[in-house]
Amino acid sequence: MKIGAFGEVMLRLTPPEYLLLEQTNNLRMEFTGTGVNLLSNLGHLGQEVSLMTKLPANRLGQSAAANLKKLGIATDYVGYSGDHLGSFFAEVGYGPRATQVTYQNRRNSAFSLAAATDYDLSAFVSEMDLIHICGISLSLTEKTAATAQALAETAAAAGKLVCFDFNFRPSLNDGAGQRELMKQRYLAILPFVDLVFGSTRDLVELLGFGETPATTAEAEELIQAFLKTYQIRWFAGTKRGHDEKGSLLTGLLYTEAESCTSQTYSLQVLDRIGAGDAFAAGILWGIAQEKTLAETVSFACANAVLAHTIAGDVPLTTEKMVQHFMSAPQVDLLR
């Protein structure tokens, strides 16, 4: 299966050794973003992947493109315009201190300023079997939102699978009336979608769909009602929890008639940014491989667990790594 994604390439700047910004003059530079993370992981899992985006027409854009190629992502639909790349600082947490992410320059990036007419949507769709669209594109600018909508409609009309990740960011939507605008944009794209990544919180608080579920059964009922209403085939997400040993992660995957839950894993967290993208990549891998719901969600959750142990956003797991973890987690040295 050939999988394409529409999304922003970002520059992540990270202090070394869990330091805060005030404690260092050195920063590790990485190119990342939901589409980059997802596609690079899928490439490592054996899929053919391509990104549609805009990069700045300068050395920074050239460097970002070179990194995409290094990660195995095709750049045929990467264009160049403008001067800026969206960026963020990631101060990695340790113990009880949470990781702190600080964004800058997102709405003035080459990606945010590009319009739908700056891309060849039909050509991109014609080459892909599945299109992934990140919900952040609905929050950046009117241009990125319009492009995401046009891409979803074009892909659906061509009979291609469309995957949409809610990925709602409150930090990008704190203005007056912004929540209602986002609700309308999300509702507009859903009729063209086959697979949604999200949570019951997204459905209730963002879309106003139903009421907050109090039990697992109510959550399942809410999600399956959502799938039926919008004629969506799959809904996937994760559930985070805690016990006396630390953080926990469980994977969830639903159809209108069936629900599957992975086993619950204890997490060892080196860097949690990008772990959600690893879960999404695992779900798409399962769909591409025509796995059962149970096999798909189990693989996806295990993949996300491993992503927590890798520094940086980009999950570099392989199928062999995931299968080893699932079958022999007690073996911690391979020779």
C-alpha positions in Angstrom: 0.0 0.0 0.0 1.3 3.5 -0.9 0.5 6.0 1.9 0.6 9.8 1.5 0.3 12.4 4.1 -0.4 16.2 4.1 1.2 18.0 7.0 3.8 20.5 8.2 7.5 19.7 8.6 8.7 21.3 11.8 12.1 22.0 13.3 12.4 20.6 16.8 15.1 22.1 19.0 15.9 20.1 22.1 18.4 20.9 25.0 20.6 17.9 25.8 20.5 15.6 28.9 17.0 16.7 30.1 18.3 20.3 30.6 16.0 23.4 30.6 16.6 26.2 28.1 18.2 28.3 30.8 20.8 25.6 31.5 22.3 25.2 28.1 23.8 26.9 25.0 23.4 23.7 22.9 20.3 22.5 21.1 19.8 19.3 19.1 18.1 20.0 15.8 15.6 17.5 14.2 13.0 17.8 11.5 9.7 16.4 12.6 5.9 16.9 12.4 3.0 14.5 12.5 3.3 13.6 8.8 7.0 13.1 9.1 6.8 10.9 12.2 3.9 8.8 10.7 5.5 8.3 7.3 9.0 7.6 8.5 7.7 4.9 10.9 5.5 3.4 8.1 8.6 3.4 5.9 10.5 1.5 8.5 7.5 -0.9 8.7 7.8 -1.6 5.0 5.3 0.7 3.4 5.9 3.1 0.4 5.3 6.7 1.7 5.2 10.2 0.4 4.7 13.6 1.9 2.8 16.6 0.4 4.0 19.8 2.0 5.8 23.2 1.5 9.3 24.0 2.7 11.1 27.3 2.7 13.1 28.1 -0.4 16.4 28.3 1.4 19.1 26.1 3.0 16.7 25.3 5.9 14.2 23.8 3.4 16.9 22.0 1.5 18.1 20.4 4.8 14.6 19.4 5.8 14.1 17.7 2.4 17.4 15.9 2.7 16.3 14.6 6.1 12.9 13.4 4.7 14.8 11.4 2.1 17.1 10.0 4.7 14.0 8.8 6.6 12.7 7.0 3.5 10.0 9.6 2.6 9.4 10.4 -1.0 9.6 14.2 -1.7 8.0 14.3 -5.2 5.2 16.5 -3.8 7.3 18.7 -1.6 7.4 22.3 -2.9 9.5 25.3 -1.9 8.3 28.9 -1.2 8.7 31.5 1.5 11.4 31.9 4.1 10.2 30.2 7.3 9.8 26.7 8.8 7.6 26.2 11.9 9.6 25.3 14.9 9.4 24.4 18.6 11.5 23.9 21.6 11.1 20.7 23.5 12.4 20.7 27.1 12.2 16.9 27.8 10.7 16.1 31.2 12.1 13.8 33.8 10.3 12.1 36.6 7.4 14.2 37.8 8.5 17.2 35.6 6.4 17.2 32.4 7.9 17.8 29.0 7.4 21.4 27.9 6.8 22.3 24.3 7.0 25.9 23.1 6.0 26.7 19.5 7.1 29.6 17.4 6.4 31.0 13.9 3.8 28.4 12.9 1.3 30.6 11.1 4.1 32.3 9.0 5.7 29.1 7.8 5.9 28.1 4.2 3.4 25.4 4.9 0.9 27.7 6.6 1.1 30.3 3.8 0.6 27.8 0.9 -2.9 27.6 -0.7 -4.6 24.5 -2.2 -3.8 25.8 -5.7 -0.1 25.6 -4.8 -0.4 21.7 -4.8 -1.4 19.2 -7.5 -4.0 17.4 -5.3 -5.3 15.2 -8.1 -1.9 13.9 -9.0 -1.0 13.2 -5.4 -4.2 11.4 -4.8 -3.9 9.3 -7.9 -0.6 7.9 -6.8 -1.7 6.9 -3.2 -3.9 4.2 -1.8 -4.4 6.0 1.5 -4.2 9.7 2.5 -3.5 10.9 6.0 -4.6 14.4 7.0 -3.6 15.9 10.4 -6.2 17.9 12.2 -3.5 20.6 13.0 -3.9 21.7 9.4 -7.4 22.9 10.3 -6.1 25.1 13.1 -3.1 26.8 11.4 -4.5 29.1 8.7 -7.5 29.4 6.4 -5.2 28.2 3.6 -4.1 25.0 5.3 -7.7 24.3 6.4 -9.0 24.8 2.8 -6.2 22.5 1.4 -7.0 19.8 3.9 -10.7 19.9 3.0 -10.0 19.9 -0.7 -7.6 17.0 -0.3 -10.1 14.9 1.6 -12.9 15.6 -0.9 -10.5 14.7 -3.8 -9.3 11.5 -2.2 -12.9 10.4 -1.3 -14.1 11.1 -4.8 -11.3 9.0 -6.2 -12.2 6.1 -3.9 -9.1 6.3 -1.8 -9.0 5.7 1.9 -8.9 8.9 4.0 -7.4 8.9 7.5 -8.0 11.9 9.7 -6.2 12.6 13.0 -8.2 15.0 15.3 -4.9 16.2 16.9 -6.7 19.3 18.3 -4.4 21.8 19.8 -5.9 24.2 22.4 -2.8 26.4 22.2 -3.6 27.2 18.5 -7.3 27.8 19.2 -7.5 30.2 22.2 -9.1 33.2 20.4 -12.7 34.3 20.6 -15.0 32.1 18.5 -12.1 29.9 17.5 -13.6 26.7 19.1 -16.9 27.1 17.1 -14.9 27.7 13.9 -12.9 24.5 14.5 -16.0 22.6 15.2 -17.4 23.6 11.8 -14.2 22.7 10.0 -14.0 19.3 11.7 -17.7 18.6 10.9 -17.1 19.5 7.2 -14.2 17.1 6.7 -15.7 14.1 8.5 -18.1 13.0 5.7 -15.1 12.3 3.5 -13.1 10.2 6.1 -12.8 6.4 6.6 -10.6 6.3 9.7 -10.4 8.7 12.6 -7.8 8.9 15.3 -9.2 10.7 18.4 -10.9 10.3 21.8 -14.3 10.6 23.4 -13.1 14.0 24.7 -12.7 15.2 21.1 -16.3 14.1 20.3 -17.9 15.6 23.3 -15.9 18.8 23.9 -15.0 19.8 20.4 -17.9 18.4 18.3 -20.6 18.5 20.9 -21.5 14.9 20.0 -23.1 13.2 23.0 -22.2 13.4 26.7 -19.0 12.5 28.5 -19.1 8.7 29.1 -18.8 7.5 32.7 -18.0 3.9 31.8 -16.2 1.9 29.2 -19.5 0.6 27.8 -20.8 4.2 27.5 -17.6 5.2 25.7 -18.0 2.3 23.2 -21.6 3.3 22.6 -20.7 6.9 22.0 -17.9 6.1 19.5 -20.0 3.6 17.6 -22.9 6.1 17.4 -20.4 8.6 16.0 -19.2 6.0 13.4 -22.7 5.3 12.3 -23.7 9.0 12.1 -20.7 9.9 9.8 -20.4 6.5 8.1 -16.8 6.1 9.2 -15.3 2.6 9.1 -12.7 2.8 12.0 -12.1 4.9 15.1 -8.8 4.4 16.9 -7.1 5.9 20.0 -5.2 5.3 23.1 -6.1 5.4 26.8 -3.4 6.6 29.3 -3.5 5.7 32.9 -1.3 5.4 36.0 -0.7 2.9 38.8 1.9 2.6 41.6 4.6 1.8 39.1 4.0 4.7 36.7 2.3 5.4 33.4 0.1 3.0 31.5 -1.0 2.8 27.9 -3.8 0.8 26.2 -4.8 0.9 22.5 -8.4 1.0 21.3 -9.9 0.3 17.9 -13.6 0.4 16.9 -15.9 -0.3 14.0 -19.6 0.3 14.1 -20.1 -3.4 15.1 -17.0 -4.4 16.9 -14.5 -3.0 19.5 -11.0 -4.3 20.4 -8.7 -3.3 23.2 -5.0 -4.1 23.4 -3.3 -5.3 26.6 -2.3 -2.5 28.9 1.4 -1.8 29.0 3.6 -0.1 31.6 5.6 2.7 30.0 9.3 3.4 30.3 9.4 7.0 29.1 12.6 8.5 27.5 10.7 10.9 25.2 6.9 10.7 24.7 6.6 13.2 21.8 5.7 11.3 18.7 4.4 8.2 20.4 0.8 9.0 19.3 2.1 9.0 15.7 3.7 5.6 16.3 0.3 4.3 17.4 -1.3 5.7 14.2 1.4 4.2 12.1 0.8 0.8 13.7 -3.0 1.1 12.9 -2.3 2.0 9.3 0.2 -0.9 9.0 -2.5 -3.3 10.2 -4.9 -2.0 7.6 -2.3 -2.2 4.9 -1.5 -5.8 5.9 -5.2 -6.7 6.2 -4.8 -7.8 9.8 -7.7 -8.4 12.1 -8.8 -5.6 14.5 -7.2 -7.4 17.4 -3.9 -7.9 15.6 -3.9 -4.3 14.4 -4.5 -2.6 17.7 -2.1 -4.9 19.6 0.7 -4.1 17.1 -0.1 -0.4 17.2 0.0 -0.2 21.0 3.2 -2.2 21.2 4.7 0.1 18.6 3.7 3.2 20.6 5.2 1.7 23.8 8.5 1.3 22.0 8.3 4.8 20.6 8.4 6.1 24.2 11.9 4.7 24.5 13.4 6.5 21.5 14.8 10.0 21.8 13.2 12.5 19.4 9.8 12.6 17.7 10.5 10.2 14.9 9.6 6.5 15.7 12.3 4.4 14.1 10.8 1.0 15.0 10.6 -1.9 12.6 8.2 -4.8 12.4 10.9 -7.1 13.7 11.4 -4.9 16.8 7.7 -4.7 17.5 7.1 -8.5 17.0 10.0 -9.2 19.3 8.7 -7.0 22.0 5.2 -8.6 21.7 6.5 -12.1 21.8 9.5 -12.0 24.1 9.5 -8.8 26.2 11.7 -10.4 28.8 14.6 -10.7 26.4 16.5 -7.4 26.6 19.7 -8.3 24.6 19.7 -9.5 21.0 22.9 -10.8 19.4 
